[in-house]
Amino acid sequence: MKIKENDKIPNSEVFILENGEPIKKNIEEFLKNKKTIIFGLPGAYTSVCSAKHLPGYVKMYDYYKDKGVDQIICISVNDPFVMNAWGKENKVGNKIIMMSDPFLNFTKAIGAEVDKSTRGLGMRSNRYTMLIDDLSVIKIQEEKETASCEISAAENFLKLI
């Protein structure tokens, strides 16, 4: 990743589903004046993402709130409908904002893109977790391989903040 601790988050277009419609937003709108966890992952419904990464943040939500985190965002290169459906299946409720980066605008801006074409997945995001405070990266953990979810896992990242 090219983004590092103490860097400012680049403003990028992302999407969320609101009232059943995909809405384009600037990521700054979500991060300004807030303490936020963003965890990025290769894709909704993929094995490690579904078994560990997203469920871990749902489970650990209250612990993050106790640490002063205002919001948690899950971002992937899937479209907003897929992200919304995946969030519903994982019972994220109001705990996790399911954000879509289908054109890799944010993913490329922070240097997290990885080519998974040999596995039939195309361009994806690497797996990472960041703590952001008012647009500044405070802490970041990036996995060396997308199949791994250790240093970016909810329970492990919580120990670092």
N, C-alpha and C positions, 0 to 999 in steps of 0.2 A: 504494500500500500504506500502511496505517496503522501497521504495525510499522516501527520504525526501529532503527538501530544503538544499542546499549546497553540496549534494551528486553529484558524477559524474555519468553520464548516462552509464550503462553497454553496452559494445559493443555486439550487437546481429544481427543475420541475419534477414533481412526483404526482401520484394519483391516489385518491382514496374513494371509497364508495360511500355516497351520502344519499339517503332516500332512494336507494336502488340505482343511482346514476353515478358513473365515474366523473369525478371532479378533479380538475387539474389544480394543483397548489404549488406554491414555492415552499421548499422545506424550511426556509427561514421563518415562515408563519408558525410552524410547529415548535421551533426551538428558541425563539427570541424570549428572553426573560424567564426561561424555565431550565430546570435541571432534568436532563433527559437521558435515558438509556436507549441507544439504538443498537439493535442486533441485526446484522445482515446475514443472509444465508443463500445457498444456491437455488433453492426452489421449494415452493409449497408441495406438499405430498411426497417429497423425497424422503428416503429412509431415515437418515440421521436427523434431519430437520423436524420430521414428524414424531420421531421416537424420543428425542432428547431436547433439542434446542428450544422450540416453541413451548412445549409442555413445561420445561424447566422455568421459564419466565412467568408462565401463568401460575405455577405452584409457588414461586418465590416472590410474587408481587408484593405482598404485605411487608416482607423484609426490606425490599427496596424502598417502599414508602416510608418505613421507619428510618431509613438513611437519608431522608429528605428528597428523594427522587419524585418529581412531579408527574412524570409520564414515562411509559415504555413503548417504544416503536419497534415493530418487526417490519423489516423491509426486504423485499425480494424482487427479482426481475419479472415475476409473473404479472398478469393483468389484474386490475382491481376486483373483477368478479371472482377470480380464482382465490385471491388473497382473502376476500370476504368470506367465501364458502369455507376455506380452510380454517379461518378464525372461528366460524360458527361450529365446525366439527370439533374444534379443540376447546370450545367453551371459553373463549377469551373475554366475552362480555365487554365491559368497559375497562378491563385491565390493560389490554394491549391494543394499540392503534395498528391496524393492518394496512401497511403502506405498499404501494406498487411503484416499481421503477421499470416499466416495460421497455423503455428505450435506453436503459442504462445511463441516464443522464447523471444521477447522483453517484452511481457505482463507478462510472468512469472518472468523474470529477475527483473522487477520493482515491482512485487507483486500485480499486478492489476487483476489477473485472478479471475473469479467468475463462479460458476457452475449454469447454467441455464437449466439443463437437465429436470427439472420438467415442463418447458415450451416448451420443444422440441428443445432447442437451443444448448445444450451441453455446453462446456467450452467457455466462452466469456471473454471480457474485461469489467472491470468496466468503468464508465464514469468519465473522468478527463480532466484537461487542465494543461499544464506545460509551463512555460517560461524557456528556456534553453539558456545559453550564453556560447559558446565554451565548450560544453559538461557538464557544471555545471547547476544543477537545481537551478534557482533563486526563482521561485514561483511555487507552485502546489496547485490545488484545486481538490479534489476528492468528487464526490457525494456519499451520504450514500446509495442510491438506484439507480440502472441503469435506472429506469423509470423517474428519476428526472433530469432536466437540468437547474439548477439555478446558482450555484456558478461556474460551469464550462462553462456556456454559454458565447458566445463571448462578448456581451455587458457588462456583469458583470465582467468577467475576465479583460477586458480592464481597468476598474477602478482601478485595483490593481497594474498595472504596470506603 
